[in-house]
Amino acid sequence: MGEVVQTMPRRVLGGELKRLRLAAGKSQEDIAEVVGKARTRINNLENGRANLTADELRRVLDFLEVSPEDREKVLAMGVEARKRHPRRAKVDLLPSTYHRNADLESLAVRISSYDRGVIPGLLQIPEYAEALIANGDGVWWEQSYQERVNRVAFRLERQKLLSGKDLVFIFTDDALATLVGGAQVMRQQVEHLLEASERPNVSLRLLDSTEPKNPCLYGPIVLLDFEEPAPPVGLLPVAYGPSVYLREPGDTAALARGLARLQELAFSLEESRARLRAVLERI
């Protein structure tokens, strides 16, 4: 069985198997022998990057002599880990890092993000996204019309996440001064932001780009929260190359503190909407 994309159900399953293995005083080599895999595969399993068949999982649980309660719970985790999440955005033609982004975002119950100088991807209208991605064509990837189409399609597919999740957006107000795609596109984009800000599951806050106490001057950052017992995952997106994922409690706690400070510094929800309306009058 090849290595699989890390998803939250696999991470939860892997973490639980590691806990049970350590409690039983067994090594990864012991588990590898039980299922006939290499030790590296068991390490990947515990990190959420590999999976077990139902039969392999039962053999591991038998070997660890887990309680009936733990056995039932872990077998259910295994079923979830082997599923492909139905809401995953289509990213077959994009690099593998996009697969992980889509899987984790689709499983999150709360997405908190901070962007500097750009409208957040989940809030971009098609024309804005197309203009933004066109600017990177031939710079961050080989110049390709199809690549641009794929990237825009992926970004718009992700916006289905706007329903059914708590979404927190903080971005600097200089994003509204850059006429990406021209004045008409920006007008439509700001109108879309105002509509999104009225949704009960969306918190949209503008931040003064010159705020001297901003602890995240370079941005952007994303924090994904999941249903218990899954821990949060941090994401540091970059313009080029794979994004950085943070899952250690100390790291995700730091991101949570950073986002909390940004919310303290940002304009209120009402003031943010007022500033968006003011931008419409100027365009």
Secondary structure as UniProt FT lines:
FT   HELIX           8..23
FT   TURN            24..25
FT   HELIX           28..35
FT   HELIX           39..46
FT   TURN            47..48
FT   HELIX           54..64
FT   HELIX           68..81
FT   TURN            86..87
FT   TURN            92..93
FT   HELIX           96..107
FT   STRAND          110..115
FT   HELIX           121..123
FT   HELIX           126..136
FT   TURN            138..140
FT   HELIX           145..158
FT   HELIX           159..162
FT   STRAND          166..172
FT   HELIX           173..176
FT   TURN            180..181
FT   HELIX           183..197
FT   TURN            200..201
FT   STRAND          202..207
FT   TURN            209..210
FT   TURN            212..213
FT   STRAND          221..225
FT   TURN            228..229
FT   STRAND          233..236
FT   STRAND          244..246
FT   HELIX           249..265
FT   HELIX           269..282
//
